[in-house]
Amino acid sequence: MCLTAEALALFLNLLDPQIITTESGRITVHASERNAVWELSGEKWCTNAPQQDRLARLQAN
């Protein structure tokens, strides 16, 4: 999943800033189940968190 910088900023503004860490080209959201890592890819920010969540649900069953 990829978002524009503006869309990612809107999303991050909904979250508690204490669960967000940033590095150059990387933003990590420390969620209760697992971390969601957003990485800069060209002009968009991308994460594979939805795929990781889906895989975790399949492994749990």
C-alpha positions as CSV (number, residue, x, y, z in Angstrom):
1,M,0.0,0.0,0.0
2,C,1.4,3.4,-0.9
3,L,0.2,6.9,-0.1
4,T,1.2,10.4,-1.0
5,A,3.1,12.4,1.6
6,E,0.0,14.5,2.1
7,A,-2.3,11.5,2.7
8,L,0.3,9.8,5.0
9,A,0.5,13.1,7.0
10,L,-3.3,13.2,7.4
11,F,-3.2,9.6,8.6
12,L,-0.4,10.1,11.1
13,N,-2.1,13.2,12.5
14,L,-4.9,10.9,13.7
15,L,-2.5,8.8,15.8
16,D,-0.8,9.4,19.1
17,P,2.6,11.0,18.3
18,Q,4.2,8.9,21.0
19,I,3.8,5.7,18.9
20,I,5.5,7.2,15.9
21,T,9.3,7.2,15.3
22,T,11.0,8.7,12.2
23,E,14.3,8.3,10.5
24,S,15.5,9.5,7.1
25,G,13.1,7.9,4.6
26,R,11.3,5.8,7.2
27,I,8.4,6.2,9.5
28,T,7.5,3.5,12.0
29,V,4.1,3.3,13.7
30,H,4.4,1.2,16.9
31,A,1.0,-0.4,17.0
32,S,-0.3,-2.8,19.7
33,E,0.1,-6.0,17.5
34,R,3.1,-5.2,15.3
35,N,4.9,-2.2,13.8
36,A,3.9,-0.7,10.5
37,V,6.9,0.6,8.7
38,W,6.4,3.3,6.0
39,E,9.3,3.8,3.6
40,L,9.8,6.5,1.0
41,S,9.7,5.0,-2.5
42,G,10.1,7.7,-5.1
43,E,7.4,10.3,-4.3
44,K,5.2,8.0,-2.3
45,W,5.3,6.4,1.1
46,C,4.8,2.6,1.1
47,T,4.1,-0.1,3.7
48,N,3.5,-3.8,3.5
49,A,1.6,-3.8,6.8
50,P,-1.7,-4.9,5.3
51,Q,0.0,-8.0,3.8
52,Q,1.7,-8.7,7.2
53,D,-1.7,-8.5,9.0
54,R,-3.3,-10.8,6.5
55,L,-0.4,-13.3,6.9
56,A,-0.6,-13.1,10.7
57,R,-4.3,-13.9,10.6
58,L,-3.8,-16.9,8.4
59,Q,-1.0,-18.3,10.6
60,A,-3.2,-17.8,13.7
61,N,-5.9,-20.2,12.3
